Amino acid sequence: MVDYVYIFLITSISSSLGALLGIGGGILMVPLFVLFLGLEIQKAVAISLFTIIGMSMLVSSKHIKSGALNLPLGFTLELSTALGAIVGSFVALSLNHRVLSLLFSVFLLFVVYLMLKGRGGEGKASGGGRYSYFDEKLNRKIFYDIENLHFAYPISFVAGVSSGMFGIGGGVLKVPILAKVCKLPMKVATATSSFMIGITASASAYVYFRHGNLNPFFAFVSLIGALVGSKVGIYFHARMRNEDLKKIFAFVLLLIALDMFLRSI
Amino acid sequence: MSTYSKLLKALFFISFAILGAGFVCHLLHLSCISISRMGAFSLIFSPAIGFLYLTLYYFFKEKNKKLSFLSFLVFLILFLNVMLQR
């Protein structure tokens, strides 16, 4: 029973922080499951991926209504990402959990670097463009184009591999790809990334499910935690400074990376 | 597209309800792991069903063969991922 309480707390905290930063919560969920529940990393990854699928479905259903989600771009890039996710999950299952923990700690350091460096620009949010969405805050239609799509395919594949290996949705990699490489406005980039991470997670989650790594009871409690956490995160989103939060988040990730590194040696 | 949005929500809550039923049975010490596993599988497979809908939507409603084909390819990857591992 205590495990369920821990899972609920971990997923609600991760999801609220994820919602605050717009990156999903997988990057925090997996190490916390490992550190607090003593789960094998593969089992932690399975719960994280499962939770990401559910949250992505709910968030995407909202973004479709607002028009911020560029669906054709999302599933065009998803072709390479989903393949990468399947490859990544098979690689993870074949690795010793110590090796995987070591790789995860290195990956966390890379994420810290990405977060502190910034997640990308605002894209071409004005002027003419083939695509558009209505920005409620600015109260006008924003037009934009998609650029450098050919560069985005291989990077999406790498994002998929990391998702399959480490149980993250990959939002922390996909948002910069969409905003910086494809030059999308940030709102479109985060909405499209939210949609994509669910598909990527679905591709790799089945591999873990099939190999008996997914505890469905833990997964259910995790979903409830994520539902509560994302509501809390969205509530505080408008009330907190994003830059300060990003630095705190990066510091926490740094500590987790260090702890996981020490456990792997 | 609003139908797709509703479909995603419906698939989520159906899976969530099945998982919830399995969890309650588990708390009551009834042997019902298969119900929970069914709920978990339905959530994992939901995005594939969503892409099947998009394939039909782009083909019949938008008459866009390219997007229909691309969404079918994503469906195929997710579907084969499940079928080839069974």
Chai-1 contact restraints between the chains, C-beta under 6 A:
chainA,res_idxA,chainB,res_idxB,connection_type,confidence,min_distance_angstrom,max_distance_angstrom,comment,restraint_id
A,I53,B,L43,contact,1.0,0.0,6.0,A-B,restraint_1
A,G54,B,F12,contact,1.0,0.0,6.0,A-B,restraint_2
A,G54,B,L43,contact,1.0,0.0,6.0,A-B,restraint_3
A,M57,B,L8,contact,1.0,0.0,6.0,A-B,restraint_4
A,M57,B,F12,contact,1.0,0.0,6.0,A-B,restraint_5
A,L58,B,F12,contact,1.0,0.0,6.0,A-B,restraint_6
A,S61,B,S5,contact,1.0,0.0,6.0,A-B,restraint_7
A,S61,B,L8,contact,1.0,0.0,6.0,A-B,restraint_8
A,S61,B,K9,contact,1.0,0.0,6.0,A-B,restraint_9
A,I64,B,M1,contact,1.0,0.0,6.0,A-B,restraint_10
A,I64,B,S5,contact,1.0,0.0,6.0,A-B,restraint_11
A,K65,B,S5,contact,1.0,0.0,6.0,A-B,restraint_12
A,P72,B,L67,contact,1.0,0.0,6.0,A-B,restraint_13
A,F75,B,S71,contact,1.0,0.0,6.0,A-B,restraint_14
A,F75,B,V74,contact,1.0,0.0,6.0,A-B,restraint_15
A,T76,B,L70,contact,1.0,0.0,6.0,A-B,restraint_16
A,E78,B,V74,contact,1.0,0.0,6.0,A-B,restraint_17
A,L79,B,L73,contact,1.0,0.0,6.0,A-B,restraint_18
A,L79,B,V74,contact,1.0,0.0,6.0,A-B,restraint_19
A,A82,B,I77,contact,1.0,0.0,6.0,A-B,restraint_20
A,I86,B,N81,contact,1.0,0.0,6.0,A-B,restraint_21
A,G198,B,P47,contact,1.0,0.0,6.0,A-B,restraint_22
A,I199,B,P47,contact,1.0,0.0,6.0,A-B,restraint_23
A,S202,B,I44,contact,1.0,0.0,6.0,A-B,restraint_24
A,S202,B,P47,contact,1.0,0.0,6.0,A-B,restraint_25
A,A203,B,N81,contact,1.0,0.0,6.0,A-B,restraint_26
A,A205,B,I44,contact,1.0,0.0,6.0,A-B,restraint_27
A,Y206,B,I44,contact,1.0,0.0,6.0,A-B,restraint_28
A,Y206,B,N81,contact,1.0,0.0,6.0,A-B,restraint_29
A,Y206,B,V82,contact,1.0,0.0,6.0,A-B,restraint_30
A,F209,B,I44,contact,1.0,0.0,6.0,A-B,restraint_31
A,R210,B,Q85,contact,1.0,0.0,6.0,A-B,restraint_32
A,L214,B,A40,contact,1.0,0.0,6.0,A-B,restraint_33
A,P216,B,S36,contact,1.0,0.0,6.0,A-B,restraint_34
A,P216,B,R37,contact,1.0,0.0,6.0,A-B,restraint_35
A,P216,B,A40,contact,1.0,0.0,6.0,A-B,restraint_36
A,F217,B,F23,contact,1.0,0.0,6.0,A-B,restraint_37
A,F217,B,H26,contact,1.0,0.0,6.0,A-B,restraint_38
A,A219,B,A40,contact,1.0,0.0,6.0,A-B,restraint_39
A,F220,B,L19,contact,1.0,0.0,6.0,A-B,restraint_40
A,F220,B,F23,contact,1.0,0.0,6.0,A-B,restraint_41
